[in-house]
Amino acid sequence: MIYWAQLFHFYQPPTQLPSVLNKICRESYRPLIEVFRQHPHARATFNVNGVLTEMLNDFGHNDIIQGFRELAERGQIEFTGSGKYHPILPLIPPAEVKRQIELNINANAFYFGKNTFKPVGFFPPEMAYSRAILPAIITSGHRWIILSGVACPAEWPVDKVHQIEHEGKRLPVFFRDDILSNKISFQEIGPESFLNHLRSPKGARKNVYVVTAMDAETYGHHIQQWEELFLGQVYAELEVRRETYNGIKQKTALASKATDLMYATLDQVETVTITKLLDLFPAGEIIDPKASSWSTTAQDIDAGNPFPLWRDKDSELHRLQWEHLQIAMDLTKKAMDCADNSESKRFANIARGLLDRALHSCQFWWASRRPMWDINLVHMGLLEQWRVILNSYRALNVSGASGEVKRDYYYRLVAARDIRNKITDQLFSL
């Protein structure tokens, strides 16, 4: 038996235009739901970031929320946990990691229902991982994590599940088959070749598993009709194999040798949720995965640059973006601590809510120039951060904080203003 566990990552940034979201819903999300409805034996794991769930509700796409809920209630899909606004978790403070995980749970539980949204596993946005994020994941009750294959430091697991140990607790870790996932994502493999490829790790083993993961928008939006041309055809072929396999088992008159030969030829493939693999395979080694993301190369890791698309150590623009964001976080924390009247509390709470949004990863991704580059999307992220600074300093300024504290944080505001100008200059010149 070959078990295929696939993860679909559904996300759009909080700055996404409604018209673009409408297009993605029409081209990708609704057709994907329909593929699963047409193939009731299909199983998969869905990561839906809470910011997208809220946007689907706010912009009139409740049928998609209902479709996800329907698939979960039928047992075809399971949900994972994540960070609500899709931040790069290893790059933000532990308190913000914890908050993002909790916000994601609260948002999705509200829209999908507490009895439906019960995440067992955890998908770190962009599969960005370092050991620093483990405490928040474990304490929030998640039982496994998925990472990029490049993070695996041990023998590649196909019939066991490696574990990460943290303060006496063990967290099973699954690794995405990066090569196979990317071949699907870039339309470099068809249904027949894909199913043949699934046999490659099996060898003499009785049972193995393969994990693929990619953006859900790959299907229908990035690649037109790929949800049918690839996913639908694979599911249809698996259903034919299942029916043939079951038919053989019922024909007891067949010679044992012939039956065994037919079983071997069929190479049964079953789609499962990732959590199901915990029941099917034993624990493997205790390992320490490498800090990385699903866009990190082995060369990046060797160069000590684990998150190059979001914080490249050689990028001046990334450095400025994170310096600006750090001031926004510092100001917000101080504003919350000092808020002592209704007006200061109001502005502090506004800043706190805006900071959650301002942590989203896309602003850094579009600044990476590897090859992603879009000055408007970088600038939109900068404006999100500046709104945090505006409201947090306003909260601080109308609070009862001492004059010394207000002066200190005003100097930080001035520094942020200077950094903002430097970032804008970079957008003009790069």
matplotlib code that plots the C-alpha trace (Angstrom):
import matplotlib.pyplot as plt

x = [0.0, 1.2, -0.4, -0.5, -1.1, -1.5, -1.8, -3.5, -2.5, -5.2, -4.1, -4.4, -2.9, -5.0, -4.1, -5.5, -7.9, -11.5, -11.5, -8.4, -10.0, -13.1, -11.0, -9.2, -12.5, -13.9, -10.9, -9.5, -11.4, -14.9, -13.5, -11.4, -14.4, -16.3, -13.4, -13.7, -17.4, -17.1, -14.5, -15.8, -13.0, -10.4, -8.8, -6.5, -5.3, -6.3, -4.6, -6.8, -5.3, -7.9, -7.3, -8.6, -11.6, -12.6, -12.1, -14.3, -17.0, -16.6, -16.5, -19.5, -17.9, -19.7, -20.4, -16.7, -16.6, -19.7, -17.9, -14.9, -17.1, -19.1, -15.9, -14.6, -17.9, -17.9, -14.4, -12.7, -10.5, -8.9, -7.9, -4.5, -3.4, -1.2, -0.7, -3.8, -2.1, 0.6, 3.7, 7.1, 7.0, 10.7, 11.2, 8.7, 8.8, 7.5, 4.5, 3.5, 3.8, 1.5, -1.0, -1.0, -1.8, -4.6, -6.1, -6.1, -7.9, -10.5, -11.2, -11.6, -13.5, -16.0, -16.6, -16.3, -17.7, -15.8, -16.9, -15.6, -12.4, -10.4, -6.8, -4.4, -1.4, 0.3, 1.4, 3.9, 3.4, 5.8, 6.9, 9.3, 10.8, 13.2, 13.2, 12.1, 8.5, 8.1, 6.8, 3.9, 2.9, 3.1, 1.4, -1.5, -2.2, -1.1, 0.2, 2.3, 4.1, 4.9, 8.1, 9.9, 12.0, 15.1, 14.8, 15.2, 18.6, 18.2, 17.3, 14.3, 11.2, 8.9, 7.8, 8.3, 7.6, 10.5, 10.0, 11.2, 11.9, 11.3, 11.5, 10.6, 7.7, 7.8, 6.3, 6.0, 7.3, 6.3, 8.4, 7.1, 8.5, 9.8, 10.7, 7.4, 5.4, 7.2, 6.8, 3.0, 3.1, 4.9, 3.0, 6.1, 4.4, 1.1, -1.4, 0.1, 3.7, 2.8, 1.2, 4.2, 6.5, 4.7, 6.1, 9.7, 10.2, 8.4, 11.1, 10.6, 8.6, 5.1, 3.7, 5.1, 3.8, 4.5, 3.6, 3.0, 2.1, 1.5, -0.6, -4.2, -4.2, -1.9, -5.1, -7.1, -5.6, -1.9, -2.5, -5.9, -8.1, -5.2, -7.7, -9.4, -6.5, -4.3, -6.1, -9.5, -7.8, -5.6, -8.6, -10.5, -7.7, -7.4, -11.1, -10.8, -7.9, -9.9, -12.8, -10.5, -8.7, -11.9, -13.2, -10.2, -10.5, -14.1, -13.1, -12.0, -11.8, -8.7, -5.4, -3.5, -0.4, -2.5, -4.2, -0.8, 0.5, -2.6, -2.2, 1.5, 0.5, -2.1, 0.2, -2.7, -2.5, -4.8, -5.2, -5.2, -5.0, -1.6, -3.0, -4.0, -0.3, 0.3, -2.0, -0.3, 3.4, 5.7, 7.8, 11.2, 14.3, 14.5, 15.8, 16.6, 15.2, 17.2, 15.9, 14.4, 11.3, 9.7, 11.5, 14.9, 17.7, 20.5, 22.9, 20.9, 21.1, 24.9, 25.2, 23.4, 20.5, 17.5, 14.7, 16.1, 12.7, 11.6, 14.8, 17.8, 20.9, 22.3, 19.2, 19.3, 15.6, 14.7, 16.8, 15.0, 11.6, 12.3, 13.8, 10.6, 8.4, 10.4, 9.7, 6.0, 6.1, 7.9, 5.5, 2.5, 3.7, 4.4, 1.1, -0.8, 1.2, 0.6, -3.0, -4.8, -7.9, -10.6, -8.9, -5.5, -7.0, -9.0, -6.0, -3.8, -6.4, -6.5, -2.7, -2.8, -5.2, -3.4, -0.1, -1.5, -2.2, 1.1, 3.1, 2.0, 4.8, 3.9, 5.4, 8.9, 8.4, 7.6, 10.8, 13.1, 13.9, 14.5, 12.8, 9.7, 9.5, 6.5, 6.9, 3.2, 2.8, 6.0, 4.6, 1.2, 3.0, 4.9, 1.6, 0.2, 3.2, 2.9, -0.7, 0.4, 3.0, 0.5, -2.1, 0.3, 2.1, -1.3, -2.3, 1.0, 0.7, -2.8, -2.0, -0.7, 2.9, 5.7, 7.2, 10.4, 8.6, 6.8, 10.0, 11.8, 9.1, 8.7, 12.4, 11.6, 8.7, 11.1, 13.5, 10.7, 9.8, 13.4, 13.4, 10.1, 11.7, 14.7, 12.5, 10.5, 13.8, 14.7, 11.4, 12.3, 15.8, 15.9]
y = [0.0, 3.5, 6.3, 9.7, 12.6, 15.9, 19.4, 22.3, 25.8, 28.4, 32.0, 35.5, 38.6, 41.1, 43.7, 41.6, 43.4, 42.1, 41.8, 39.5, 37.4, 37.1, 35.8, 33.2, 32.0, 31.5, 29.9, 27.8, 27.5, 26.6, 24.2, 22.5, 21.9, 20.5, 18.0, 16.7, 16.4, 14.4, 12.1, 11.2, 8.7, 11.6, 12.6, 15.6, 18.1, 21.8, 24.8, 27.8, 30.9, 32.7, 36.0, 34.3, 32.8, 36.3, 37.8, 35.1, 36.0, 39.8, 39.7, 37.4, 34.0, 32.2, 29.3, 28.5, 28.5, 26.2, 24.0, 23.5, 22.8, 20.2, 18.4, 18.4, 17.1, 14.3, 13.3, 14.1, 16.8, 17.8, 21.3, 22.4, 25.2, 28.1, 31.8, 33.9, 36.6, 34.3, 35.8, 34.2, 32.7, 32.3, 36.0, 37.4, 37.4, 34.3, 36.3, 37.3, 33.6, 32.5, 35.3, 34.5, 30.8, 31.7, 34.2, 31.6, 29.1, 31.6, 32.9, 29.5, 28.0, 30.9, 30.4, 26.7, 25.8, 24.5, 21.0, 21.1, 23.1, 20.8, 21.1, 18.3, 19.3, 22.6, 24.3, 27.1, 29.8, 29.2, 26.1, 28.5, 26.7, 27.1, 25.6, 28.9, 28.3, 24.9, 26.0, 27.9, 25.0, 22.4, 24.3, 25.2, 21.4, 20.6, 17.0, 17.2, 19.7, 19.7, 21.1, 21.3, 18.3, 20.5, 20.7, 16.9, 16.2, 12.4, 9.4, 10.3, 8.9, 6.8, 4.1, 5.9, 9.3, 11.2, 13.2, 16.5, 16.6, 19.8, 19.8, 16.2, 16.4, 14.9, 16.3, 14.1, 15.9, 15.2, 16.4, 17.5, 15.8, 19.1, 17.7, 16.0, 18.9, 21.3, 19.1, 19.2, 23.0, 23.8, 21.4, 19.2, 15.9, 14.4, 12.1, 8.8, 9.9, 11.0, 7.7, 5.8, 8.1, 7.2, 3.6, 4.8, 4.9, 1.6, -1.0, -4.1, -2.3, -3.4, 0.1, 3.6, 7.2, 10.3, 13.8, 16.6, 20.2, 23.3, 26.5, 25.6, 28.4, 26.2, 24.5, 26.6, 30.0, 29.6, 26.8, 26.9, 23.8, 21.9, 20.8, 18.7, 17.9, 16.7, 16.2, 15.0, 12.5, 11.2, 10.7, 9.0, 6.6, 5.7, 5.0, 2.6, 0.9, 0.6, -1.0, -3.4, -4.3, -5.0, -7.0, -9.3, -9.9, -11.1, -13.6, -16.4, -18.8, -17.1, -18.9, -17.4, -16.8, -14.9, -12.9, -11.9, -10.9, -8.6, -7.0, -6.2, -4.8, -2.5, -0.9, 0.3, 4.0, 5.4, 9.1, 10.0, 13.0, 13.6, 12.8, 9.3, 8.6, 8.7, 5.6, 3.8, 4.2, 3.9, 6.6, 7.2, 9.0, 12.0, 14.7, 18.4, 19.8, 22.6, 26.2, 26.7, 27.2, 25.6, 28.1, 27.6, 25.8, 23.7, 26.4, 29.0, 26.8, 26.3, 30.1, 30.7, 32.3, 30.2, 32.6, 34.5, 35.5, 37.3, 38.3, 37.9, 38.7, 40.6, 42.6, 46.2, 46.5, 43.6, 45.0, 48.3, 46.7, 44.6, 47.6, 49.6, 46.7, 46.3, 49.9, 49.3, 46.3, 48.2, 51.2, 48.9, 47.1, 50.4, 51.8, 48.8, 49.0, 52.7, 53.0, 54.3, 56.2, 55.5, 57.5, 55.9, 52.4, 53.0, 53.9, 51.2, 48.6, 49.8, 49.6, 46.1, 44.9, 46.6, 45.0, 41.6, 42.4, 44.2, 41.0, 39.3, 37.8, 39.0, 42.5, 40.9, 38.3, 41.0, 42.8, 39.8, 40.3, 36.5, 37.1, 38.6, 42.4, 44.7, 48.2, 48.6, 45.5, 46.4, 49.9, 48.5, 46.5, 49.6, 51.6, 48.8, 49.1, 52.9, 52.8, 50.8, 53.4, 56.2, 54.7, 53.4, 56.7, 58.5, 56.2, 56.8, 60.6, 60.9, 58.5, 59.4, 58.2, 60.4, 63.1, 61.2, 58.1, 60.1, 61.8, 58.4, 56.9, 60.1, 59.6, 56.1, 57.5, 59.9, 57.1, 55.1, 58.0, 58.2, 54.4, 54.7, 57.4, 55.2, 52.3, 54.6, 55.7, 52.1, 51.6, 54.4, 53.3, 49.5]
z = [0.0, -0.9, 1.2, -0.4, 2.1, 0.4, 1.9, 0.3, 1.6, 1.2, 1.9, 0.7, 2.3, 4.3, 1.6, -1.2, -3.6, -3.6, -7.4, -7.2, -4.4, -6.5, -9.4, -7.2, -5.7, -9.2, -10.7, -7.8, -4.6, -5.9, -8.5, -5.9, -3.6, -6.6, -7.4, -3.8, -4.1, -7.3, -5.7, -2.2, -1.6, -1.8, 1.4, 2.1, 4.7, 4.3, 5.8, 5.7, 7.3, 9.4, 7.5, 4.4, 6.1, 7.3, 3.9, 2.3, 4.8, 4.4, 0.6, 0.1, -0.5, 2.3, -0.1, 0.0, 3.8, 3.7, 1.2, 3.4, 6.4, 4.3, 3.3, 6.9, 8.2, 5.6, 6.7, 3.4, 4.8, 8.0, 9.0, 10.4, 12.7, 11.5, 12.1, 11.3, 9.2, 7.7, 9.5, 9.2, 12.7, 13.3, 12.6, 15.1, 19.0, 20.8, 22.2, 18.7, 17.6, 20.4, 19.6, 15.8, 16.6, 19.0, 16.6, 13.8, 16.0, 17.1, 13.6, 12.0, 14.9, 14.6, 10.9, 10.6, 14.0, 17.0, 16.4, 12.8, 13.1, 15.3, 14.0, 15.0, 12.9, 12.3, 9.1, 9.8, 7.1, 4.2, 6.2, 7.9, 10.9, 13.7, 17.2, 18.6, 17.4, 19.1, 22.5, 21.1, 18.8, 21.5, 24.2, 21.8, 21.5, 18.0, 17.7, 14.5, 12.3, 8.5, 7.2, 3.9, 2.8, 2.8, 6.6, 7.1, 8.7, 8.8, 6.6, 4.4, 6.1, 4.0, 6.5, 9.8, 11.3, 12.8, 16.0, 17.4, 21.1, 23.2, 27.0, 27.3, 24.8, 21.3, 18.2, 15.1, 12.0, 8.4, 5.5, 2.2, -0.9, -2.3, -5.7, -6.4, -5.0, -7.2, -10.3, -9.7, -8.9, -12.1, -14.4, -14.9, -14.3, -15.5, -13.7, -15.1, -14.5, -11.0, -10.1, -11.4, -9.4, -6.2, -6.6, -6.5, -2.7, -2.1, -2.9, -0.8, 1.9, 2.5, 3.2, 2.5, 2.5, 0.4, 1.5, -1.1, -0.2, -2.3, -2.6, -3.2, -5.8, -7.9, -9.0, -11.4, -10.7, -11.3, -13.8, -15.5, -15.0, -13.3, -10.6, -13.3, -15.7, -12.8, -9.5, -10.9, -13.3, -10.5, -8.2, -11.1, -11.8, -8.1, -8.0, -11.0, -9.3, -6.0, -7.8, -9.7, -6.5, -4.6, -7.6, -7.5, -3.8, -4.3, -7.0, -4.7, -7.6, -8.9, -8.3, -5.4, -7.5, -10.1, -7.4, -5.9, -9.3, -9.9, -6.5, -7.3, -10.6, -9.1, -6.5, -4.4, -3.6, -0.9, -0.3, 3.5, 5.7, 7.3, 10.7, 9.6, 9.0, 12.7, 13.0, 10.1, 10.7, 13.7, 15.3, 13.8, 15.1, 17.4, 15.0, 14.9, 11.6, 9.9, 10.1, 6.7, 4.6, 1.5, -0.6, 1.0, -0.8, 0.6, -0.5, 1.5, 4.6, 4.2, 3.8, 7.1, 5.3, 6.1, 5.2, 2.1, 0.6, 3.8, 5.6, 3.3, 5.3, 2.3, 1.6, 2.7, 1.9, 4.1, 6.9, 6.7, 6.6, 9.8, 11.6, 10.9, 12.0, 15.2, 16.1, 15.4, 17.7, 20.5, 20.3, 20.4, 23.5, 25.2, 24.2, 25.6, 28.9, 29.3, 28.2, 31.3, 30.0, 27.4, 24.6, 25.1, 25.4, 22.2, 20.1, 21.8, 20.8, 17.3, 17.1, 18.5, 15.9, 13.1, 14.2, 13.8, 10.1, 9.6, 10.4, 7.1, 5.0, 1.6, 2.0, 2.5, -0.3, -2.8, -1.7, -2.1, -5.8, -6.0, -8.5, -6.7, -6.9, -6.7, -5.4, -4.7, -2.6, -0.7, -0.1, 1.0, 3.7, 4.8, 5.1, 7.3, 9.6, 9.6, 10.7, 13.7, 14.6, 14.1, 16.4, 19.0, 19.5, 19.6, 22.4, 24.2, 23.8, 25.3, 28.2, 31.6, 30.7, 31.9, 29.6, 29.5, 28.2, 25.6, 24.4, 24.2, 22.0, 19.9, 19.0, 17.9, 15.8, 14.2, 13.5, 11.9, 9.7, 8.5, 7.8, 5.9, 3.7, 3.1, 2.1, -0.3, -1.8, -2.4, -4.2, -6.5, -7.3, -7.3]

ax = plt.figure().add_subplot(projection="3d")
ax.plot(x, y, z, "-o")
ax.set_aspect("equal")
plt.show()
